[in-house]
Amino acid sequence: MKNKPVPAESIPAPEGNTVYPKPFSSIVEGRVKRKLGNYFGLTNFGINLTQLEPGSASALLHHHLKQDEFIYILQGTPTLLLNDEEYVMKAGDCHGVKAGEGIAAQLINKSQELVVYIEVGDRTAGDEVDYPNDDLKAKQLPSGEWRFSHNDGRPY
């Protein structure tokens, strides 16, 4: 357990930085996600300091069955996709997506500058994720790990 404050940028980002199978992992190349909540051993919610290089995305367009998500922009002008709508965000802007409502979200850096934001999500067990534009589904295992499959159920 960590009990002293630390600079968020000193917390290392995990190698690989994605759980997506190929070919989907390329969508998040240029994303650096520092898992601040994990560093401090938080179990009820996750919080990440995330950077997106130009052309990178936070994730595939997706929505969660059980886990809420929230973002707060610190730097840059990312584009937030919500289903078929796009919104250009700036530092100080925020947005939340409630689980189970079927609103698919994705943050993309279409600019030529670095984007930095905080993302918060709860850790409700047994979550499932749908990727409406891709042949991909995710199911959270009891261990917390994710299992990915094609839409027809075949594993990746």
C-alpha positions in Angstrom: 0.0 0.0 0.0 1.3 3.4 -1.0 0.8 6.0 1.7 2.7 9.1 0.4 1.7 11.5 -2.3 3.6 11.2 -5.6 3.7 13.0 -8.9 1.2 11.2 -11.1 3.6 11.2 -14.0 6.1 9.3 -11.9 3.8 6.3 -11.8 5.0 4.0 -14.6 2.7 3.0 -17.5 2.4 -0.8 -18.0 4.3 -2.3 -20.9 2.1 -3.2 -23.9 -0.6 -0.8 -22.6 -3.6 -2.6 -24.0 -5.5 -5.8 -23.5 -7.0 -5.7 -27.0 -6.2 -8.6 -29.4 -4.7 -8.0 -32.8 -5.7 -6.3 -35.1 -7.5 -4.0 -32.6 -4.4 -3.2 -30.5 -3.1 -0.9 -33.2 -6.0 1.6 -32.6 -4.5 2.6 -29.2 -0.9 2.8 -30.4 0.4 6.1 -29.1 -1.7 5.9 -25.9 0.1 5.9 -22.5 -2.1 5.0 -19.6 -0.8 5.4 -16.0 -3.0 3.4 -13.8 -3.1 5.6 -10.7 -5.8 3.7 -8.9 -3.9 0.4 -9.3 -0.7 2.1 -7.9 -2.5 3.0 -4.7 -4.3 -0.4 -4.5 -7.8 1.0 -5.0 -10.4 -1.6 -5.5 -13.8 0.2 -5.9 -12.8 2.4 -8.9 -10.0 2.9 -11.3 -8.4 6.2 -12.2 -5.9 6.7 -15.0 -3.8 9.5 -16.3 -3.9 9.0 -20.0 -2.0 10.6 -22.9 -2.9 10.3 -26.5 -0.4 11.1 -29.2 -1.8 12.6 -32.5 -3.8 9.9 -34.3 -4.3 7.7 -31.3 -7.5 6.7 -29.6 -8.5 5.9 -26.0 -10.2 2.7 -27.0 -12.4 1.3 -29.7 -15.9 2.7 -29.8 -17.6 0.8 -27.0 -20.2 0.7 -24.2 -20.2 -1.1 -20.9 -23.0 -3.2 -19.4 -22.1 -2.6 -15.8 -19.3 -0.1 -15.4 -19.7 3.7 -15.6 -16.9 5.9 -17.1 -15.9 9.5 -16.7 -13.3 11.7 -18.4 -11.8 15.1 -17.6 -9.6 16.8 -20.2 -6.4 18.3 -18.8 -4.6 19.3 -22.1 -5.3 19.3 -25.8 -8.4 19.1 -28.0 -9.6 15.5 -28.4 -12.7 14.5 -30.3 -15.3 12.5 -28.3 -17.4 10.1 -30.3 -20.8 9.3 -28.8 -22.4 6.8 -31.1 -22.5 8.7 -34.4 -22.0 12.2 -33.0 -18.6 14.0 -32.5 -17.7 16.7 -30.0 -14.4 18.5 -29.8 -13.3 18.9 -26.2 -10.8 21.2 -24.6 -9.0 21.5 -21.2 -11.5 21.7 -18.4 -14.3 19.8 -20.3 -15.6 16.5 -18.9 -18.1 13.8 -19.8 -19.6 10.7 -18.2 -21.1 7.6 -19.7 -23.6 5.6 -17.6 -23.3 1.9 -17.9 -26.1 -0.1 -19.5 -27.6 2.7 -21.6 -25.9 1.5 -24.9 -24.2 4.8 -25.6 -20.9 3.9 -27.2 -18.0 6.2 -26.6 -14.4 6.7 -27.8 -11.9 9.6 -27.5 -9.7 10.2 -30.5 -6.8 12.7 -30.9 -7.4 14.2 -34.3 -5.2 17.1 -33.5 -1.4 17.5 -34.0 -0.9 18.1 -30.2 -0.7 15.8 -27.2 -3.9 15.1 -25.4 -3.8 14.4 -21.6 -6.9 13.4 -19.6 -8.0 11.7 -16.4 -10.4 8.7 -16.8 -12.4 7.2 -14.0 -14.3 4.0 -14.1 -15.9 1.8 -11.4 -14.9 -1.8 -11.0 -18.3 -3.5 -10.9 -17.6 -7.2 -11.3 -19.0 -9.2 -14.3 -18.9 -6.4 -16.8 -19.4 -7.0 -20.5 -18.3 -4.6 -23.3 -19.9 -4.3 -26.7 -17.9 -2.8 -29.7 -20.7 -1.8 -32.2 -18.4 -1.1 -35.1 -16.1 -4.1 -34.7 -16.3 -7.9 -34.6 -15.4 -7.9 -30.9 -17.0 -8.5 -27.5 -15.3 -8.5 -24.1 -16.4 -10.3 -20.9 -14.8 -9.7 -17.5 -13.8 -12.9 -15.7 -14.1 -13.3 -11.9 -10.3 -12.6 -11.7 -10.8 -9.2 -13.2 -9.1 -10.2 -16.5 -10.9 -9.7 -19.8 -11.8 -12.4 -22.3 -12.3 -11.2 -25.9 -14.4 -13.0 -28.5 -15.8 -12.4 -32.0 -19.5 -11.4 -32.1 -20.4 -15.0 -32.8 -18.6 -16.2 -29.6 -15.4 -17.6 -31.1 -12.4 -16.6 -28.9 -9.5 -14.4 -30.2 
